[in-house]
Amino acid sequence: MNGLQIETMQQMLAIVTLLLGALLIGVIYNAYRIVRQPTLLLFVYGLFTLVVGITFADLVSIVTPDAFIIAWSAVFSRIVVVLGLCVMAYGILRG
């Protein structure tokens, strides 16, 4: 496999990850609507942030070929992942 095939595969997997994350967020949000537990809502916010952070760098590489923007999107992606994990942990520890 050459570099272009690997990059294309990563982009396709990012889209699949985004769709599965959206499905999981929808399922957990429906559970929140039933039980009205604030912990689930915080967990959904954290999960949304986590899914966006995981897929952000690959989705940016679909939109632009600029190496500088792709490199900084990877850094921003990692920061968003850490924030998402922190929100999820706070929601769980809160309640």
Salt bridges, closest charged atoms under 4 A:
none
